[in-house]
């Protein structure tokens, strides 16, 4: 790539932490405070914050091809930074400290409520479904005698976080539908704040079942970390709109148009911001996420 000799596009990552780790979250916010509103003045750098779907070190290796592709297509250096939790990712986008964000559908809605001018640009097409959607699953340790959702009563349960669509909003809505109240019916409730950590809770025996994203669960299973004979899917949701790449209001309409075209033209097999191999991208708009809005309102009202 001819511009590599003078364009810096090193990926910035941080070690993930939970929302309880306030010191680390504050450190991240402080580290980007000084460059708020200045990214486009620094050699045209575009900064994208990413929700923590996987371990940061693994994402660092996987995201390099995406950085290379965007630099080549847009002639601008890109920097990716993985947020310690879902809430911080929203803060950094809405507060104008990052120009782009890869958010879950729920975190996008949270960002939009705080800044109506943030805009979904595109969403990746799921390589497993061939469509711009995915599903939520509940995975249980069969050795704990869990075969159905009814068997969850009296057990320990792990959610990802309250801003996670597949790891909280969707399964919670279903629990309401079937009369399960986690606070009343579960022995313990844990919030891991990351998809990889909620699976770790299950593997470590700290919980008996978890809510997760199907693709994330399948990937870990393929890696041999979750024995399918022990850890079984006992419920799967209806389709959920894919997580969007969201632009802040500070980006020009010209750049957003160019970015959308670059993503839609991206070849199949290129990793998406979650670090998973995708099947390309498709254009999205705010109304695509109304289904998640309805579920959120149900949960929050309850």
HUJOCOR-V507308 format. One line per field, one symbol per residue. psi: psi as a letter, one per 20 degrees, with the letter a starting at -180 (. if undefined). Layout:
psi = ???
This chain:
psi = phihijppkqppqqpqrrhimhghghgghhhighjpjigiimkkppppqpqnhrpghghghhighgggghgghikpqqpqppqhrgghggghghjjiqhqqoqrhghghgghhhniiqppgrqqpphhhjrlrarqqppqohijkohrhhihpjrpqprfrijpghjfgghghhgghjkpoghhhqhqpqohiqghhhhhhghijhriqrprpghgghghghijiooihgoqpiqprrqppqpqppqriiqqhgghghggggghiqqqipqriiiqpakaqqqrrgiijhhhgghghgghg.
